């Protein structure tokens, strides 16, 4: 019998308990031993739970119990989750977590402790909810040199953008609907400002390329500045707006890592991902493009991934899985301003003809875009590819000539 402790009985933690109880017999067969929930750590009372007699409020009970071999962390946030997980690993217990903030900020340290203690620190559910991506990257695609990953990593923002694209709903109205349906938190800033997607692309980049990428190293933009006018211009261009997390290995060995809105062509592999669904595209030298698709959040999809890690931990008691990356290296992440890109630009100018001449002088021939009912002083165009810093310098020159920037979105080929 493998004794397990679950820390946190919120949405994900209660889902883990539910799946372990409901699928007890099949999980036992897959793990090779019975998995028993010995403790559930939570400060709240759950008198109606079938495990009501196993709830505890003191973490040290778990830490000091040698019978507990696997700990599930579903508390969320950095503290006290980090302190509890670190203590469990140091005590020789394997840990399975769904906590993306913990892995993005402390992954390298916790993986090193797990290695030193010959236990496992697994986190399949930290990216993509129930979508399998950590294990495939680490095992199934191990023969490949992965050189690029891009993904729709946040269901809330994808839902908002889908409503803006298909129902011409304003950003504010789409956000309010997402909150009403439970897709967005009361404070949605981590989603709409890009922080959630940033943590997830940090985890994928660290795993794929072997060195820890921290959130503060990643240029991150959210979707709060996207307007219906931008969505319409993108549609007329032949694309859709998505919030993408992406990492690419450059020719000099450095990584380009970014989270930002991007226009992807309708024929692209990520363009058709709608509503709250997530999709992650991995490019490898042998396999080409592979896309992982599914629900990126939710109680049971996320619990499914956590329990899969619990089974893995149970099958590898006193044996480590080869899941590891080193801490960050200086100069490893390229400045986003150095990386070549293309922009969709929307601006207003008192004298559009003069502005158009200035645009052609600065950018050369550009692809102009149009939309019905656009104001006479509005111009929209797509630039050629140049290092972003140079493109922004040219845009600054236009602003000095009186142009007002209304919209700025990168173009991507996913």
TASULFEN-V30887 format. One record per backbone hydrogen bond with DSSP energy under -0.5 kcal/mol. NH is the residue of the N-H (numbers start at 0). CO is the residue of the C=O. If there is no record, write none. Layout:
nh=NH co=CO
nh=NH co=CO
This chain:
nh=1 co=33
nh=2 co=0
nh=2 co=66
nh=3 co=35
nh=4 co=69
nh=5 co=38
nh=6 co=4
nh=6 co=71
nh=7 co=5
nh=7 co=40
nh=13 co=9
nh=14 co=10
nh=15 co=11
nh=16 co=12
nh=17 co=13
nh=18 co=14
nh=19 co=15
nh=20 co=16
nh=21 co=17
nh=22 co=18
nh=23 co=20
nh=26 co=22
nh=27 co=23
nh=28 co=24
nh=29 co=25
nh=30 co=26
nh=31 co=27
nh=35 co=1
nh=35 co=33
nh=37 co=3
nh=37 co=35
nh=38 co=3
nh=39 co=53
nh=40 co=5
nh=41 co=39
nh=41 co=55
nh=48 co=45
nh=51 co=48
nh=53 co=50
nh=54 co=51
nh=55 co=39
nh=58 co=56
nh=60 co=57
nh=61 co=57
nh=61 co=58
nh=62 co=58
nh=63 co=59
nh=64 co=60
nh=64 co=61
nh=65 co=63
nh=67 co=64
nh=68 co=2
nh=68 co=66
nh=69 co=2
nh=70 co=93
nh=71 co=4
nh=72 co=70
nh=72 co=95
nh=73 co=6
nh=73 co=71
nh=81 co=77
nh=83 co=79
nh=84 co=80
nh=85 co=81
nh=86 co=82
nh=87 co=83
nh=88 co=84
nh=89 co=85
nh=90 co=86
nh=91 co=88
nh=92 co=87
nh=93 co=68
nh=94 co=119
nh=95 co=70
nh=96 co=121
nh=97 co=72
nh=99 co=97
nh=102 co=98
nh=103 co=99
nh=104 co=100
nh=105 co=101
nh=106 co=102
nh=109 co=105
nh=110 co=106
nh=111 co=107
nh=112 co=108
nh=113 co=109
nh=114 co=110
nh=115 co=111
nh=116 co=112
nh=117 co=113
nh=117 co=114
nh=118 co=113
nh=121 co=94
nh=125 co=122
nh=126 co=123
nh=128 co=124
nh=129 co=294
nh=130 co=127
nh=132 co=130
nh=136 co=132
nh=137 co=133
nh=138 co=134
nh=139 co=134
nh=140 co=135
nh=141 co=138
nh=143 co=140
nh=145 co=143
nh=146 co=282
nh=147 co=282
nh=148 co=246
nh=149 co=280
nh=150 co=244
nh=151 co=278
nh=152 co=150
nh=157 co=153
nh=158 co=154
nh=159 co=155
nh=160 co=156
nh=161 co=157
nh=162 co=158
nh=163 co=159
nh=164 co=160
nh=165 co=161
nh=166 co=162
nh=167 co=163
nh=168 co=162
nh=173 co=169
nh=174 co=170
nh=175 co=171
nh=176 co=172
nh=177 co=173
nh=178 co=174
nh=179 co=175
nh=180 co=176
nh=181 co=178
nh=182 co=177
nh=183 co=177
nh=187 co=185
nh=190 co=187
nh=191 co=187
nh=192 co=188
nh=193 co=190
nh=195 co=189
nh=197 co=193
nh=198 co=194
nh=199 co=195
nh=200 co=196
nh=201 co=197
nh=202 co=198
nh=203 co=199
nh=204 co=200
nh=205 co=201
nh=206 co=202
nh=207 co=203
nh=208 co=204
nh=209 co=205
nh=211 co=325
nh=213 co=211
nh=216 co=213
nh=217 co=214
nh=218 co=216
nh=218 co=256
nh=220 co=258
nh=222 co=191
nh=223 co=191
nh=225 co=222
nh=230 co=226
nh=231 co=227
nh=232 co=228
nh=233 co=229
nh=234 co=230
nh=235 co=231
nh=236 co=232
nh=237 co=233
nh=237 co=234
nh=238 co=233
nh=239 co=263
nh=241 co=261
nh=243 co=241
nh=243 co=259
nh=244 co=150
nh=245 co=257
nh=246 co=148
nh=247 co=255
nh=248 co=146
nh=249 co=247
nh=249 co=253
nh=252 co=249
nh=254 co=331
nh=255 co=247
nh=256 co=254
nh=257 co=245
nh=258 co=218
nh=259 co=243
nh=261 co=241
nh=262 co=409
nh=263 co=239
nh=263 co=261
nh=264 co=411
nh=265 co=237
nh=267 co=264
nh=268 co=413
nh=269 co=413
nh=272 co=269
nh=273 co=271
nh=276 co=273
nh=277 co=293
nh=278 co=151
nh=279 co=291
nh=280 co=149
nh=281 co=279
nh=281 co=289
nh=282 co=147
nh=283 co=281
nh=283 co=287
nh=284 co=144
nh=287 co=283
nh=289 co=281
nh=291 co=279
nh=293 co=277
nh=295 co=275
nh=301 co=297
nh=302 co=298
nh=303 co=299
nh=304 co=300
nh=305 co=301
nh=306 co=302
nh=307 co=303
nh=308 co=304
nh=309 co=305
nh=310 co=306
nh=311 co=307
nh=312 co=308
nh=313 co=309
nh=314 co=310
nh=315 co=311
nh=315 co=312
nh=316 co=313
nh=318 co=315
nh=322 co=320
nh=325 co=209
nh=331 co=328
nh=333 co=254
nh=333 co=331
nh=337 co=334
nh=338 co=334
nh=338 co=335
nh=340 co=385
nh=343 co=408
nh=344 co=342
nh=344 co=380
nh=345 co=406
nh=346 co=378
nh=347 co=403
nh=348 co=376
nh=351 co=349
nh=354 co=350
nh=355 co=351
nh=356 co=352
nh=357 co=353
nh=358 co=354
nh=359 co=355
nh=360 co=356
nh=361 co=357
nh=362 co=358
nh=363 co=359
nh=366 co=381
nh=367 co=365
nh=368 co=379
nh=373 co=370
nh=377 co=374
nh=378 co=346
nh=379 co=368
nh=380 co=344
nh=381 co=366
nh=382 co=342
nh=385 co=340
nh=387 co=338
nh=388 co=336
nh=389 co=386
nh=390 co=386
nh=391 co=387
nh=392 co=388
nh=393 co=389
nh=394 co=390
nh=395 co=391
nh=396 co=392
nh=397 co=393
nh=398 co=394
nh=399 co=395
nh=400 co=396
nh=400 co=397
nh=401 co=398
nh=402 co=397
nh=403 co=347
nh=404 co=402
nh=405 co=345
nh=406 co=345
nh=408 co=343
nh=409 co=260
nh=410 co=341
nh=411 co=262
